[in-house]
Amino acid sequence: MQRGDIMAKSKNLSDYQVSQSNGKVANVIIWILLSIWTLVNLYPLYWMVLFSLKNDTEVYSNKFGLPKEWAWKNYQTAMRVGNIGRNYLNSIIVAFATILITLVAASMATYALTRIRWRGAGLMHKIFLLGITIPVQSSIVPVFVVLNKLKLRESYFAMILPYSAFALAMGILICAGFMTEIPKELDEAAYIDGCGRARVFFKVIVPLMKPAVATVSIYTFMQCWNELIFATIFIDKSYLFTIPVGIQQLVGTFTTSWGSVGAALTIATVPTVIAYILLSRRIQESFIAGAIKG
């Protein structure tokens, strides 16, 4: 073997070792940055749980440390005095009803707009998407008047119908991104096999829309679970209050049991964390699929 060949191979080996070393350093740096970002995101949850287990004195004097006395009674107070249990049930009913209505309406509307040829489909699609640009605050008075005329105030429908209407535009936007990428040859093959439109929708389209369904579900859930304006204005009866309104009621005019408020906030946060853990894989799939399609 010639000396030049030996030197070239030695140089290649050295370059490979350097690249491997640089790759390891880059991985370590990325791991450190991701760990810091994880701690930044988890710390508010950690602080909220500690906040819920402190008495009123420690809330001000010991803001960041562990409680000296673990005030588990705050949770009992939140459930008993704040009636958080009933508020919890109301939020669950409203959220799941809204999710169901939004999913059915958004998926069917998207199917009609993207898979069926009819005059005005493009214009109607744009009109639906305009709903994203409408501020919630600007619709309070007209929605209030409509609910009054329909005699739907002081009922779950006073929250379910507006929530579903405002979630519909985003639901159609998300579903359209997926449905337009499903080959229309699948529809044609199903029609040849004797399927009608309804069967094609439920047997062919819906099973392929699972990532979009998960994304719309968690988006709608977050919107419903945290909404306060409509729930405060449209509902006066305490037995229909949702979680945000119930927590608001714990704040007194002159004195406030902040430990109980923290306990109520912790209880209210649990479903959102569970929902994300259960649906995070589907949501990640939807983001990846959207990136590839884009």
One Martini backbone bead per residue (centre of mass of N, CA, C, O) as a GRO file, in nm:
protein
  294
    1MET     BB    1   0.097   0.036   0.023
    2GLN     BB    2   0.075   0.354  -0.008
    3ARG     BB    3   0.135   0.639   0.160
    4GLY     BB    4  -0.108   0.808   0.053
    5ASP     BB    5  -0.332   0.606   0.131
    6ILE     BB    6  -0.276   0.605   0.433
    7MET     BB    7  -0.323   0.911   0.480
    8ALA     BB    8  -0.617   0.919   0.374
    9LYS     BB    9  -0.738   0.717   0.576
   10SER     BB   10  -0.652   0.870   0.830
   11LYS     BB   11  -0.813   1.126   0.763
   12ASN     BB   12  -1.096   0.995   0.749
   13LEU     BB   13  -1.092   0.884   1.038
   14SER     BB   14  -1.060   1.159   1.176
   15ASP     BB   15  -1.318   1.289   1.060
   16TYR     BB   16  -1.514   1.081   1.182
   17GLN     BB   17  -1.444   1.131   1.480
   18VAL     BB   18  -1.520   1.429   1.481
   19SER     BB   19  -1.818   1.395   1.393
   20GLN     BB   20  -1.895   1.216   1.632
   21SER     BB   21  -1.822   1.420   1.852
   22ASN     BB   22  -2.012   1.646   1.753
   23GLY     BB   23  -2.272   1.480   1.778
   24LYS     BB   24  -2.257   1.436   2.086
   25VAL     BB   25  -2.255   1.733   2.167
   26ALA     BB   26  -2.525   1.805   2.034
   27ASN     BB   27  -2.697   1.605   2.198
   28VAL     BB   28  -2.635   1.725   2.475
   29ILE     BB   29  -2.742   2.009   2.421
   30ILE     BB   30  -3.029   1.925   2.347
   31TRP     BB   31  -3.093   1.780   2.613
   32ILE     BB   32  -3.057   2.026   2.796
   33LEU     BB   33  -3.266   2.213   2.662
   34LEU     BB   34  -3.510   2.018   2.698
   35SER     BB   35  -3.492   2.001   3.006
   36ILE     BB   36  -3.538   2.299   3.061
   37TRP     BB   37  -3.812   2.319   2.911
   38THR     BB   38  -3.957   2.112   3.091
   39LEU     BB   39  -3.924   2.264   3.360
   40VAL     BB   40  -4.069   2.523   3.273
   41ASN     BB   41  -4.348   2.370   3.220
   42LEU     BB   42  -4.372   2.217   3.511
   43TYR     BB   43  -4.353   2.432   3.735
   44PRO     BB   44  -4.646   2.549   3.749
   45LEU     BB   45  -4.768   2.282   3.850
   46TYR     BB   46  -4.596   2.253   4.102
   47TRP     BB   47  -4.677   2.527   4.228
   48MET     BB   48  -4.984   2.476   4.242
   49VAL     BB   49  -4.978   2.235   4.432
   50LEU     BB   50  -4.837   2.382   4.665
   51PHE     BB   51  -5.044   2.612   4.688
   52SER     BB   52  -5.285   2.406   4.768
   53LEU     BB   53  -5.100   2.318   5.051
   54LYS     BB   54  -5.153   2.604   5.175
   55ASN     BB   55  -5.185   2.845   5.377
   56ASP     BB   56  -5.237   3.181   5.390
   57THR     BB   57  -4.962   3.248   5.514
   58GLU     BB   58  -4.774   3.081   5.314
   59VAL     BB   59  -4.852   3.215   5.048
   60TYR     BB   60  -4.676   3.477   5.134
   61SER     BB   61  -4.412   3.361   5.300
   62ASN     BB   62  -4.409   3.072   5.110
   63LYS     BB   63  -4.397   3.063   4.778
   64PHE     BB   64  -4.156   2.822   4.692
   65GLY     BB   65  -4.182   2.632   4.911
   66LEU     BB   66  -4.249   2.399   5.117
   67PRO     BB   67  -4.474   2.300   5.321
   68LYS     BB   68  -4.504   2.291   5.665
   69GLU     BB   69  -4.822   2.251   5.625
   70TRP     BB   70  -5.040   2.018   5.504
   71ALA     BB   71  -5.338   2.144   5.339
   72TRP     BB   72  -5.586   1.922   5.266
   73LYS     BB   73  -5.844   2.093   5.337
   74ASN     BB   74  -5.868   2.258   5.076
   75TYR     BB   75  -6.020   2.040   4.914
   76GLN     BB   76  -6.266   2.026   5.097
   77THR     BB   77  -6.346   2.323   5.066
   78ALA     BB   78  -6.381   2.326   4.758
   79MET     BB   79  -6.604   2.102   4.753
   80ARG     BB   80  -6.802   2.233   4.963
   81VAL     BB   81  -6.808   2.549   4.929
   82GLY     BB   82  -6.755   2.561   4.602
   83ASN     BB   83  -6.887   2.321   4.447
   84ILE     BB   84  -6.689   2.160   4.247
   85GLY     BB   85  -6.831   1.897   4.179
   86ARG     BB   86  -7.065   2.025   4.016
   87ASN     BB   87  -6.890   2.190   3.821
   88TYR     BB   88  -6.748   1.947   3.700
   89LEU     BB   89  -6.996   1.812   3.577
   90ASN     BB   90  -7.078   2.049   3.396
   91SER     BB   91  -6.816   2.058   3.227
   92ILE     BB   92  -6.836   1.773   3.114
   93ILE     BB   93  -7.105   1.799   2.969
   94VAL     BB   94  -7.033   2.042   2.790
   95ALA     BB   95  -6.774   1.933   2.656
   96PHE     BB   96  -6.884   1.665   2.528
   97ALA     BB   97  -7.114   1.791   2.368
   98THR     BB   98  -6.938   1.983   2.200
   99ILE     BB   99  -6.751   1.775   2.072
  100LEU     BB  100  -6.968   1.612   1.927
  101ILE     BB  101  -7.090   1.840   1.754
  102THR     BB  102  -6.826   1.936   1.620
  103LEU     BB  103  -6.740   1.672   1.484
  104VAL     BB  104  -6.990   1.622   1.315
  105ALA     BB  105  -7.010   1.899   1.171
  106ALA     BB  106  -6.719   1.924   1.059
  107SER     BB  107  -6.697   1.656   0.899
  108MET     BB  108  -6.952   1.691   0.722
  109ALA     BB  109  -6.884   1.967   0.603
  110THR     BB  110  -6.612   1.883   0.479
  111TYR     BB  111  -6.726   1.666   0.293
  112ALA     BB  112  -6.911   1.859   0.130
  113LEU     BB  113  -6.671   2.064   0.045
  114THR     BB  114  -6.443   1.831  -0.071
  115ARG     BB  115  -6.623   1.567  -0.208
  116ILE     BB  116  -6.851   1.755  -0.324
  117ARG     BB  117  -7.010   1.866  -0.611
  118TRP     BB  118  -7.089   2.219  -0.588
  119ARG     BB  119  -7.226   2.514  -0.599
  120GLY     BB  120  -7.041   2.711  -0.366
  121ALA     BB  121  -6.824   2.559  -0.195
  122GLY     BB  122  -6.591   2.766  -0.176
  123LEU     BB  123  -6.754   2.996  -0.048
  124MET     BB  124  -6.852   2.838   0.202
  125HIS     BB  125  -6.576   2.779   0.314
  126LYS     BB  126  -6.496   3.078   0.365
  127ILE     BB  127  -6.730   3.144   0.556
  128PHE     BB  128  -6.653   2.948   0.777
  129LEU     BB  129  -6.356   3.065   0.822
  130LEU     BB  130  -6.449   3.348   0.930
  131GLY     BB  131  -6.503   3.252   1.227
  132ILE     BB  132  -6.206   3.297   1.329
  133THR     BB  133  -6.227   3.630   1.317
  134ILE     BB  134  -6.437   3.627   1.546
  135PRO     BB  135  -6.496   3.771   1.828
  136VAL     BB  136  -6.641   3.683   2.116
  137GLN     BB  137  -6.722   3.965   2.234
  138SER     BB  138  -6.901   4.059   1.977
  139SER     BB  139  -7.135   3.816   2.045
  140ILE     BB  140  -7.287   3.849   2.314
  141VAL     BB  141  -7.549   4.003   2.249
  142PRO     BB  142  -7.674   3.828   2.020
  143VAL     BB  143  -7.668   3.561   2.178
  144PHE     BB  144  -7.840   3.655   2.414
  145VAL     BB  145  -8.096   3.718   2.247
  146VAL     BB  146  -8.136   3.438   2.122
  147LEU     BB  147  -8.158   3.277   2.386
  148ASN     BB  148  -8.402   3.428   2.492
  149LYS     BB  149  -8.602   3.365   2.258
  150LEU     BB  150  -8.546   3.041   2.295
  151LYS     BB  151  -8.525   2.967   2.600
  152LEU     BB  152  -8.197   2.876   2.686
  153ARG     BB  153  -8.155   2.987   2.936
  154GLU     BB  154  -8.059   2.816   3.202
  155SER     BB  155  -7.872   2.608   3.034
  156TYR     BB  156  -7.659   2.409   2.864
  157PHE     BB  157  -7.719   2.541   2.579
  158ALA     BB  158  -7.593   2.826   2.646
  159MET     BB  159  -7.301   2.682   2.594
  160ILE     BB  160  -7.294   2.465   2.371
  161LEU     BB  161  -7.375   2.628   2.116
  162PRO     BB  162  -7.152   2.850   2.115
  163TYR     BB  163  -6.909   2.662   2.132
  164SER     BB  164  -6.966   2.507   1.869
  165ALA     BB  165  -6.967   2.749   1.676
  166PHE     BB  166  -6.664   2.847   1.745
  167ALA     BB  167  -6.532   2.552   1.675
  168LEU     BB  168  -6.605   2.493   1.374
  169ALA     BB  169  -6.392   2.642   1.204
  170MET     BB  170  -6.144   2.489   1.311
  171GLY     BB  171  -6.248   2.207   1.246
  172ILE     BB  172  -6.258   2.248   0.937
  173LEU     BB  173  -5.963   2.323   0.895
  174ILE     BB  174  -5.845   2.055   0.999
  175CYS     BB  175  -6.010   1.851   0.826
  176ALA     BB  176  -5.935   1.960   0.542
  177GLY     BB  177  -5.628   1.891   0.550
  178PHE     BB  178  -5.699   1.575   0.538
  179MET     BB  179  -5.930   1.520   0.329
  180THR     BB  180  -5.779   1.625   0.068
  181GLU     BB  181  -5.557   1.374   0.093
  182ILE     BB  182  -5.771   1.179   0.025
  183PRO     BB  183  -5.834   0.961  -0.201
  184LYS     BB  184  -6.098   0.944  -0.435
  185GLU     BB  185  -6.072   0.641  -0.511
  186LEU     BB  186  -6.206   0.533  -0.255
  187ASP     BB  187  -6.488   0.630  -0.317
  188GLU     BB  188  -6.524   0.490  -0.592
  189ALA     BB  189  -6.484   0.201  -0.485
  190ALA     BB  190  -6.727   0.213  -0.291
  191TYR     BB  191  -6.945   0.269  -0.504
  192ILE     BB  192  -6.896   0.005  -0.665
  193ASP     BB  193  -6.971  -0.174  -0.399
  194GLY     BB  194  -7.252  -0.004  -0.296
  195CYS     BB  195  -7.204   0.260  -0.161
  196GLY     BB  196  -7.295   0.523   0.003
  197ARG     BB  197  -7.230   0.823   0.135
  198ALA     BB  198  -7.255   0.746   0.434
  199ARG     BB  199  -7.072   0.495   0.421
  200VAL     BB  200  -6.821   0.634   0.317
  201PHE     BB  201  -6.785   0.823   0.554
  202PHE     BB  202  -6.785   0.604   0.797
  203LYS     BB  203  -6.588   0.373   0.652
  204VAL     BB  204  -6.355   0.564   0.513
  205ILE     BB  205  -6.303   0.852   0.632
  206VAL     BB  206  -6.308   0.845   0.945
  207PRO     BB  207  -6.069   0.636   0.997
  208LEU     BB  208  -5.858   0.857   0.857
  209MET     BB  209  -5.931   1.099   1.095
  210LYS     BB  210  -5.803   1.060   1.382
  211PRO     BB  211  -5.600   1.294   1.421
  212ALA     BB  212  -5.812   1.519   1.373
  213VAL     BB  213  -6.006   1.437   1.597
  214ALA     BB  214  -5.806   1.478   1.830
  215THR     BB  215  -5.746   1.778   1.778
  216VAL     BB  216  -6.037   1.885   1.796
  217SER     BB  217  -6.101   1.778   2.078
  218ILE     BB  218  -5.880   1.929   2.244
  219TYR     BB  219  -5.949   2.211   2.151
  220THR     BB  220  -6.245   2.212   2.247
  221PHE     BB  221  -6.192   2.139   2.540
  222MET     BB  222  -6.022   2.388   2.614
  223GLN     BB  223  -6.236   2.599   2.544
  224CYS     BB  224  -6.456   2.498   2.746
  225TRP     BB  225  -6.302   2.462   3.021
  226ASN     BB  226  -6.191   2.788   3.018
  227GLU     BB  227  -6.453   2.928   2.995
  228LEU     BB  228  -6.617   3.249   3.117
  229ILE     BB  229  -6.800   3.458   2.980
  230PHE     BB  230  -7.054   3.295   2.900
  231ALA     BB  231  -7.094   3.152   3.179
  232THR     BB  232  -7.149   3.424   3.330
  233ILE     BB  233  -7.381   3.562   3.149
  234PHE     BB  234  -7.586   3.303   3.081
  235ILE     BB  235  -7.544   3.225   3.394
  236ASP     BB  236  -7.712   3.222   3.730
  237LYS     BB  237  -7.724   2.937   3.821
  238SER     BB  238  -7.531   2.749   4.036
  239TYR     BB  239  -7.597   2.448   3.920
  240LEU     BB  240  -7.453   2.551   3.623
  241PHE     BB  241  -7.177   2.586   3.695
  242THR     BB  242  -6.857   2.604   3.611
  243ILE     BB  243  -6.537   2.593   3.695
  244PRO     BB  244  -6.454   2.895   3.651
  245VAL     BB  245  -6.697   3.007   3.813
  246GLY     BB  246  -6.643   2.855   4.078
  247ILE     BB  247  -6.365   2.985   4.130
  248GLN     BB  248  -6.467   3.277   4.136
  249GLN     BB  249  -6.650   3.231   4.396
  250LEU     BB  250  -6.395   3.199   4.598
  251VAL     BB  251  -6.369   3.502   4.560
  252GLY     BB  252  -6.374   3.748   4.771
  253THR     BB  253  -6.422   4.074   4.868
  254PHE     BB  254  -6.225   4.063   5.143
  255THR     BB  255  -6.181   3.747   5.147
  256THR     BB  256  -5.937   3.475   5.074
  257SER     BB  257  -5.890   3.129   5.005
  258TRP     BB  258  -5.612   3.041   4.839
  259GLY     BB  259  -5.588   2.740   4.886
  260SER     BB  260  -5.868   2.669   4.761
  261VAL     BB  261  -5.808   2.786   4.486
  262GLY     BB  262  -5.569   2.598   4.426
  263ALA     BB  263  -5.732   2.337   4.449
  264ALA     BB  264  -5.932   2.402   4.220
  265LEU     BB  265  -5.717   2.434   3.998
  266THR     BB  266  -5.606   2.148   4.018
  267ILE     BB  267  -5.869   2.001   3.953
  268ALA     BB  268  -5.908   2.149   3.673
  269THR     BB  269  -5.629   2.041   3.540
  270VAL     BB  270  -5.641   1.733   3.518
  271PRO     BB  271  -5.805   1.683   3.249
  272THR     BB  272  -5.602   1.824   3.056
  273VAL     BB  273  -5.366   1.635   3.110
  274ILE     BB  274  -5.506   1.369   3.039
  275ALA     BB  275  -5.592   1.445   2.752
  276TYR     BB  276  -5.305   1.486   2.644
  277ILE     BB  277  -5.188   1.207   2.708
  278LEU     BB  278  -5.401   1.044   2.536
  279LEU     BB  279  -5.372   1.253   2.259
  280SER     BB  280  -5.072   1.320   2.179
  281ARG     BB  281  -5.016   1.119   1.952
  282ARG     BB  282  -5.230   1.222   1.754
  283ILE     BB  283  -5.129   1.513   1.741
  284GLN     BB  284  -4.848   1.450   1.633
  285GLU     BB  285  -4.950   1.314   1.375
  286SER     BB  286  -5.094   1.566   1.265
  287PHE     BB  287  -4.842   1.747   1.247
  288ILE     BB  288  -4.672   1.565   1.066
  289ALA     BB  289  -4.873   1.540   0.835
  290GLY     BB  290  -4.893   1.847   0.782
  291ALA     BB  291  -4.593   1.886   0.713
  292ILE     BB  292  -4.578   1.689   0.473
  293LYS     BB  293  -4.808   1.820   0.306
  294GLY     BB  294  -4.665   2.109   0.305
   0.00000   0.00000   0.00000
